[in-house]
Amino acid sequence: MPPSSAQPTGPVALICGDDDFGVSQRARQLYQTWSTELGGMDHETIDAAAGNSGEALKSLARLREALNTLPFFGGGKAVWFKDCTFLGDDRTASAAAVTETLGELAQELKNFRWDGVRLLISAGKVDKRKTFYKTVEKLGTVEIFAALSIDDRDWAARAEELALKKFRALKRAITDEALAELVQAVGPNARQLESEVEKVTLYAAARDEVGVEDVLAIVSRNKQARAFALGDALGDRDLPRLLRCLDEELWGMETDRQKSEIGLLYGLITKVRALLFLKEMLGAGWLKEERDYNRFKAQIERVPTEGLPTDRRINPLALNPYVLFKALPQARRWSSADLVRALDLLLQCNRRLVASGLDTELVLQQTLTQILRADTLAVTGR
């Protein structure tokens, strides 16, 4: 959850975290609030981004000067030490001169007379063990914004909350299913999410609320959402589309080093597991086929947790409810035996990719063809 936007209680505020979009938004909001409250025209913004220790020391010198310069036009003064890059544990932050100067500044802040002066620091990663951080924490307020991550179980819920907040700010409504589709299309990217909310709001301006059809028509799908297309083609048992999606993903790897064949394979394994989990929950009577997303989500929330795995990688409740909802019609196309067989073939494919020198594209194509065509000859290890 993002930190509360309540007014800080002390004269110093540190807004930090790896969600640079959230940090930037909150810091700008607080700076504007403080500037208005304090009045005057002497507020200062200091660029604290530094590529080396020399630049860091110059930024700190400008900060000291700003804090100790009285407002010329009367009133108070807000100082924003913006986008500081040397409060973490990187090379610049660990330089002896920077560490020493930050320690001296921390002591100065303890003894500083804060009458009519406010200090705002925005930064990325910070080292909580350091004296400067501990001093700021005691003097004022620290707000930490963690970036959305696909590895977090609740990333989709957090993303939905961020999107809803933006829709409300724009005085617009969106259906629950459209909201879930939007989040799945954009993925864990707060900046892009806000941009897409604005775009779909303009697109659907003539309607009372944004619907799924609006999201599908106008929202850009990020690389994670495009990867979902591969799993959806497998779930739909559509071999031509599946091989086309595979070709697109493999082509994308030429320019995206974060992608890998193993990553694609794990995504397919996750998809088959989701279908298998869904089929088992339907068979156990925990879920019933439902076309309304809200009613389906309510069923998911009532699934008994007793006896389910504690490991989130194999716990069906760790999956996003919308992913399961979209997989409902796909589950009807598979038998449990087919899904178990598909998992076995994907695991064999994993071993072949890791241990053999075979062409990875060929191995993946053969495996997917074998999964969807029962009459395909067994894949050989030639």
Number of C-alpha atoms within 10 A of each C-alpha: 15 15 13 9 10 7 11 15 10 15 19 23 25 24 25 26 19 16 21 21 17 21 25 18 11 20 25 16 12 20 22 13 13 22 20 13 14 18 16 16 16 19 20 17 15 17 17 24 16 18 12 15 19 13 15 24 18 12 20 20 13 15 22 13 11 22 20 12 11 15 18 11 11 13 16 23 29 31 22 25 24 20 21 22 22 27 22 19 16 13 12 21 21 15 16 12 15 21 20 12 16 22 17 13 19 18 14 12 19 13 9 12 12 16 9 16 21 22 24 22 22 24 26 21 20 22 15 13 10 15 17 21 19 14 17 21 17 12 15 17 18 20 20 21 22 18 20 19 15 13 8 12 15 15 20 22 15 18 26 19 15 18 24 19 13 17 18 11 9 12 9 17 16 23 14 18 16 19 23 23 22 27 27 22 22 24 22 22 18 21 13 15 23 19 15 22 25 15 16 21 23 11 16 17 12 9 12 10 14 25 20 16 11 18 26 15 10 14 19 18 18 15 16 14 15 18 19 19 17 23 23 20 19 22 25 18 18 12 17 11 16 23 18 13 21 23 14 14 21 18 11 14 13 10 9 12 8 7 15 15 17 15 12 19 18 15 16 23 20 17 22 23 20 24 27 22 21 21 21 16 16 15 11 10 9 14 19 15 13 14 12 11 18 16 12 19 17 12 16 20 11 10 14 10 12 7 6 13 12 11 9 12 13 15 15 23 20 14 18 18 22 21 16 22 21 15 20 22 16 19 23 13 12 17 13 14 10 16 20 14 13 21 20 14 18 21 16 12 21 18 11 17 19 11 9 12 8 13 10 17 13 9 19 22 15 17 20 21 19 17 21 18 12 10 9 12 10 10 13 7 8 5
